[in-house]
Amino acid sequence: FILGGNNGFFSVYEKTDDRKDPYMHIKTFYCGRETFSSICCNHNDEQVVAFSKNCRLLSFPLGSVDMIDESSAEESFLDIIPGGSHEGAIINTSVCSQKPILATVGSDRTVRIWNYIKWHCELSQDFHNDEPTCVALHPSGTQILVALRERV
């Protein structure tokens, strides 16, 4: 089984035949400052997918856990949705008519440009002090308009 927690804590255990100690600790890793809220592995126990409190969906190769060095384990965690996702609700969207891109505004004060064919976040802009409320893409996909609470 796999155990994940605060500060990137991620620990792997294996089932044994010993009745006194039915699970043997294999390795413990740390993945940055992520806090894992949900962890699941596939049916043949070779791949783990973890969802963090920062709304990151991460993949980890459990089949090669013995060969991974604990000091470089963070590099083994791969983003399933590169560029991340919004932390909270999506407030507004805009779709380009000539390119496969979609713009979203989130309650986390970010604007993201997605390629909806590759399902990949192409660009992300964080508006720390401003609050974006609306977004519009030009039909050609070369320009974007972002409306903020106080200005455009």
C-alpha positions in Angstrom: 0.0 0.0 0.0 1.0 3.6 -0.4 0.8 6.3 2.2 1.0 10.1 1.4 0.8 13.1 3.6 2.1 16.6 4.3 5.3 18.2 3.0 5.6 15.8 0.1 5.7 12.6 2.3 5.1 9.5 0.1 5.9 6.0 1.5 5.6 2.6 -0.2 4.9 -0.7 1.7 4.7 -4.2 0.4 2.5 -7.1 1.7 4.4 -10.0 3.3 3.4 -13.5 4.6 4.5 -12.6 8.2 1.5 -12.5 10.5 3.3 -10.2 13.1 4.4 -7.7 10.5 2.1 -8.1 7.5 3.6 -5.0 5.6 7.2 -4.3 4.9 8.4 -0.7 4.4 10.1 -0.4 1.0 10.9 3.3 0.6 9.9 6.8 1.6 10.1 9.8 -0.8 9.4 13.5 -0.7 7.8 15.4 -3.5 8.5 19.0 -2.8 6.0 20.6 -0.5 2.9 18.8 -1.9 0.2 17.6 0.4 -1.5 14.5 -1.0 -5.2 14.2 -0.5 -5.9 11.1 -2.6 -3.7 8.3 -3.9 -4.6 5.4 -6.2 -2.6 2.7 -8.1 -3.5 0.8 -11.2 -4.6 -2.9 -11.1 -1.1 -4.3 -11.6 0.5 -2.0 -9.1 2.9 -0.4 -11.6 1.7 3.2 -11.7 0.4 5.5 -8.9 -1.7 8.6 -9.4 -1.8 11.1 -6.6 -4.0 14.3 -6.2 -2.5 17.1 -4.1 -4.1 19.9 -2.2 -2.6 22.3 -4.8 -4.8 20.6 -7.4 -1.9 18.8 -9.1 -2.5 15.4 -10.6 0.8 13.5 -10.3 1.9 10.1 -11.7 4.7 8.0 -10.1 6.2 4.7 -11.5 5.7 2.2 -8.7 7.1 -0.7 -10.8 10.6 0.7 -10.6 10.4 2.0 -7.0 13.5 0.0 -6.0 15.7 1.7 -8.6 14.7 5.3 -7.7 17.2 7.2 -5.5 15.4 9.0 -2.6 17.3 12.2 -3.2 16.1 12.5 -6.8 12.6 11.0 -6.2 10.9 14.4 -6.8 11.9 14.2 -10.5 10.0 10.8 -10.8 6.6 12.5 -10.0 5.2 13.6 -13.4 2.4 16.1 -13.9 -0.5 14.4 -15.7 -1.9 17.8 -16.6 1.3 19.8 -17.4 0.9 23.5 -16.4 -1.4 22.5 -13.6 -5.1 23.3 -13.1 -7.1 25.9 -11.4 -7.3 25.8 -7.6 -11.1 26.4 -7.3 -13.9 27.3 -9.6 -13.6 28.4 -13.2 -15.3 31.8 -13.5 -15.2 32.4 -17.3 -14.0 30.7 -20.5 -13.4 31.7 -24.1 -12.8 29.4 -27.1 -10.8 30.4 -30.2 -12.6 29.7 -33.5 -9.4 29.2 -35.7 -7.0 27.4 -33.3 -7.6 24.6 -30.8 -7.2 26.8 -27.7 -9.4 27.7 -24.8 -8.8 30.4 -22.2 -10.1 30.0 -18.6 -10.3 32.4 -15.7 -10.2 30.8 -12.2 -11.2 31.9 -8.7 -7.5 31.4 -7.9 -6.7 34.6 -9.8 -5.1 32.8 -12.8 -5.8 32.9 -16.5 -4.8 29.8 -18.4 -4.5 29.0 -22.1 -5.3 25.4 -22.9 -4.7 23.4 -26.1 -7.9 21.3 -26.0 -6.6 18.8 -28.6 -3.5 17.9 -26.5 -5.3 18.7 -23.2 -2.2 20.7 -22.1 -1.9 24.0 -20.4 0.1 26.1 -22.8 0.4 29.3 -20.7 -0.6 30.4 -17.2 -0.6 33.9 -15.8 -1.1 34.6 -12.1 -2.7 38.0 -11.2 -1.6 38.3 -7.6 -3.0 41.6 -6.7 -5.7 41.9 -9.3 -8.9 39.8 -9.7 -9.6 38.7 -13.3 -13.3 38.4 -14.0 -13.6 37.7 -17.7 -11.5 36.6 -20.7 -12.0 36.8 -24.5 -9.8 35.3 -27.2 -9.5 36.9 -30.7 -10.8 34.5 -33.4 -7.3 34.2 -34.8 -6.0 33.2 -31.4 -3.2 35.8 -31.4 -4.7 38.2 -28.9 -6.4 37.9 -25.5 -8.4 40.4 -23.5 -8.5 40.0 -19.7 -11.0 42.0 -17.7 -9.9 42.7 -14.1 -12.1 44.0 -11.3 -10.7 47.6 -11.7 -9.5 47.7 -15.3 -9.2 45.9 -18.7 
